[in-house]
Amino acid sequence: MGVVNLHGPGVLGEYLVKRQLAEWIPDDIRRQLTRHTHTWVQPATDIACLGTTTERISWHGTCRECLCQLTATIETEGAGQNNACIDEVGHHFHSTLSTQAETSNDQQAGFSATCRGRTRCCKCALTASFGLQLPVIEPSMCTALSNARMSMHSHHPTQGTRELFGTVSTLFKLIKNACTGNTKPIRLHSDAPRRLLKFDAACNHILEIMGFELIGEEFHPPEIVRVAGEALDNANPSRDVRLTQVRASLLFRRLESARLELYVWAGQIQRQLPRDERQALFMPTMVEDTLSRTLGTFNYKRAPSGKLTLLMATTGAVNAKHTAAEDAYRALGVLDDVCDALVEWAYTRLTAEDQSDDPVFGSHARLRFDSLVTISAARGSKELGLLVANERERGMVATGAIRSACVALFGQPQSEVDTIDSDTVREVFLARVAETSASKVRMELAEHLAVLADAKQDVALKAYADNVLSSLETSAEIEMGGAEGVAAWKGKVDTWEQLPVGLKNIGNTCYLNSILQCLFSILPIRAAVLSYGDNKTWNEELRLGRNDGGRLLTREEISEALKFVQRLKNLFEALVTQRVESWAAKRVRTSSGHPLASTAAPLAVAPDRELADMLLLRVGSSTSTTQASSQQQDVDECIAQCVGLLVRALPPPSLMDASDQDSDLSGPGDTWIYKLLSGALEVATDR
């Protein structure tokens, strides 16, 4: 292994632990196991024995499924309290993890091969080296022994599990004794060994792999066991020297590795047994969190659990197809539970570290932007949505938008937009425009042309697309009649475009805003309010003659009602103006093509406070002759106050059209406003 490739893409610290190291599968193991990720465990007695020194920190774990052993050695550089990575972002690692095992010259003597890896934080220079040792007992051997035991009890799986656990735990004890220098051979015809080990082909193969030799009717331990026994003899004058030689021996280290693998394997098997049959000896402990703490990657800022819309499975399949959101998180090197700020930081950092030929608009940049768009959509994040909008303003185009543009213009998606000649794009666009006379379709085609121009980074094509869009927008304004034709045009747009923009709360006024929106959406009321000032629709001359609750309204009451209509007109004009301006003045490139989808479009206006006071505080009553003010309490009283003010602002019956005179003589309940807001519900059945 060489030095860490710092030009490769970086990942946030915990992503290295929970994704890259967990999915670091050697090629030899990948051929035997599919859809596998590591789950690291340690014997409970070894957790407190981490090889910690003042210069280096070591961590060791064994995968409980494939039995690979991971060793991490962390340098002290950047690991102190003044570490630059003690912040909400944490480490940003650049790693190389080889999946090809390296072998030593003594491989024939029986030591497992090891894959090498290395990582370095680009922020604080903390470095770590990794070794992933292939197991002595390979997954195929575990499968063969498991199948052999389970086939003996196909009618009783639990009994088959008991037999398998008995074999593996016995093998563990034999290897443990051998590691202590016990040279006693295993007799094939002894009752206990034969009952537990069975000495079938699968079991004998594992014994031979671990160095045991079948001589006659006995399995003899490896020669290194005899040497270990001699080294452990207190009477041996060169005891310490011999022990050092034994521990350095590849054969002895192979036995120790096999002992640990058998321990983990036995613990994995007994998880399938009833709790009262489990042995306390074989209970390894999950240690992924200890690796996170050792690397200093545990304390990263997480997103609120309620805002996460998609969670990646921590034990998911590596070789299975990932969802679009999973691929997006992987592309940015972040976990799915990080906060939005860390997603934004990772995107910006990867862009700054991109060493490709075109780090701003190249294929790597587009992949990052696609990932950002996908994560932003999956989370519904406003913060990430703002970053997406800024990147689009900078000229970034998502792959989905390019695909839609190619389908709209060429009839099918194009694999490489850069290979399409700009003149060809222009000619195809003109041909598509000539096929339709609908201005809306032409505008959409022009938007697609602009997308391809941005994707190709062709200045001339972008200028052409901008000119076409400006021309189409000018034509649309001419068809609408300019600003003077807005009143006539606003009734011709589709229903969605007629909906009002939002109203901001100026207190606890949500129900008041709902009433005002309802009045605005009733076109006759909207038209009447907007016509205030024509001295016809409303009683602007303060003529007496209208009844309210069996009495004549005073001029003061009429004047107060007219003030309400005037303020209501100001609000309606703000709603209409902002809606029309957002359509006509702003061209926004979005996937839907609708300009109101832009976050730059005005989305809310605030009602006049005095208007709200008129409805929330009673200034008069349609059922009382007094004018004592009292605080309005509920939505029913609020709407009654609103309708009452509108009715009191109407002209007296003598000044209204003949068609409305008779209906207004009897009181406010028969005015056209009440008729619009009242009705009778009838239920019709087939019977």
Phi, psi and omega in degrees: 000139176266195178289153180303135178280094184288351178275353177283166181293139179268163179225154174294153190307310184291337176295325176300319183286310190272347179240298188293312179288324179291336181251016177277092185250120176300151182301320181296324180284323181298330178288340181260331181235132174248154178054057185233137168231150183286144169234110190274134177224164175219151171300140184301328182284346183263350186297324181277003184248036176295133184287076184265128174231178180285345184252325185223150177239126181246145178225143182223137177210155180239134177287128185283355180251307182266350177069014172293148182245125181255132175238131179240130177239117186254130177283154181282344182299122180083008184257007182275183181292338178271016180304130181293347183265010175276076178209184184288345179274314182081199183289154172232101190267142169245123191230155167231124182233107182280139177259003177260125185285139174265137180242152179265172178295340181264020183301325181294338178283349170107037174253137185294151178282162185223137172268141184249147177213162180206147180219156179212135177277127181283352181267317186238000177069014174295132180239153178211145176245147183233145172231124179249101185275128177292146185288149171293317178264100186289158180304327180294325177292320177298319180295318181297315180293320179297316179296322180296319181284319182291328179292336178287341182223054182297335180276348184217083185302324181296322178293323176297323177294322177298317180296318180294318179295321178298319180293312185292318180293326177292318176300321179298316182293324178296316181291323178298318178294322180295323180291343177264008176092015180281113184263008183294129180285164179257119181275130183293332185261006175289144188297307185296310178300320182292324180291323184272319186267334181068334180054039174276182186298318183295316181291317181297326180295320179294319178299319180292322179298325181277002174102001177286143183240130179275114178237109182067242181252023183223145171262119181258139179296164178298158181300329182297336179292320178295320179296321179295321179297320178293323181292329182277353179290122182295337181280351182284117182294332179258038186301310184295320179296316181295321178298318179298319179295320180295314182295331179278348182291135179294325180294318180292319177297328176295319177296318179296321177296317179297322178300315180294320179296318179295323177299312181294319180296316178298319177296325178291322181292315186289350173295340179268358180267159173303149185302324183286352179258357183280143180263135181296336181297322187257069177226078179294158184252138175294133187229020178299322181294327178293327175293321178298318181289325178296319179278348181075037183246005190284319188269070173257159184281122183260156177282152174302135185300329181289342183264354180278127182255351180210132179241130176280138180290128183287341177242035183287173182278128180287320185272354178282165179288136178268155173287168181298321180292321177299315178298325180294316177297321179295320181296327180268353178070039179230157173279162184283353181255008179285158179286165181300324182297324179287326175298314179297319180296316181297319179298313181294320181294316180296324177295318180291330183268357183296120181255016180285174182297326180228083184287349183264316184232011181284187183295323178294318180295322180292322177297318178297317182294320176301319179295317179297317179298317182295314181294318179300318179291320181295324182270340187063038187273128175289322181296313178289327177298323177294320177296319177299316180298319179296320179293324177294321176297330179284347178115003179286142181230132180284152180299324179297320178293322178294318179297317179296321179295318179295320179295319181294322184267316186258350179087355179200153180292147179252134183290320182231106180290327183296337181278350180276127181292142181298323178297323178296317178300316181296318181294318179295320178299313180298324179294320179291322179296323181292341182278349183223152176248357181286124183295326180295318179294320178297320178297319179296319178297322178294323176296319177296321176299318179296324177298314179294325177296318177295318181295322180278347183054042179262112184296317181295318180292324177295318177297321178295317180296320179296320178296319179296316180296318178297320179296317180293322178294321177297318178298322180294322179293322178295319179296327179281345181087022179068200182295328182288339181266008182298318183299322179282327184283327187296339177276352182262347180288166183290171187299320183299321182288342179278347181295140182287158173286173184286163176245130179283140174287132176254020182160211174274068189238029183297321180289327176296316178299323178297318179296316180296322178294321178297315179298320180294326183281345176275105191301319178298320178292319179299314181297321181293317180295318181291341179272005178303131183113352180273001179057028180228311185288325184239162184276067185284344178268006176057043176286137176276160176136353180264136180271150174210108182068035178081013179222161178279139176287144176274165178295327178297319178293320179295317180298319178296320179294321179294326176298322178296315180298319181296317179291326176294323177297317179300319179294315181298320179296323177295319178296314181293315184296315181292324178295314182292318181297321181294334179277316191268334189258346186237121174258120184236132179271109179229168180296326180274343181080001182266124184296336182284353175284353182282141175289347179279344180288144178295130186245351183201147173233158182259129176296153176295134183296323179292328175298316179296320180298324179298329183266330183272339177240124183291128174249357179182168183222141178278355182241004183221146179275350179276162179239027179291128181282142175213153184286132178288144190250322186221176185293329179296316178292326181295314181289328176295319178296318181296310180295321179300318179295320179296319181293319181294338179275353179287153177296157175295159184305328183293340182257359182267169179299154182300328181293338182255354187295311184298322183288336183267349183290331186275351178135178184293335182295344182253012178285164182295335178292315178295324180296325178291328187258006181228164179178179180237135180266123179244137178253120181252136177237168180285341183279000000 
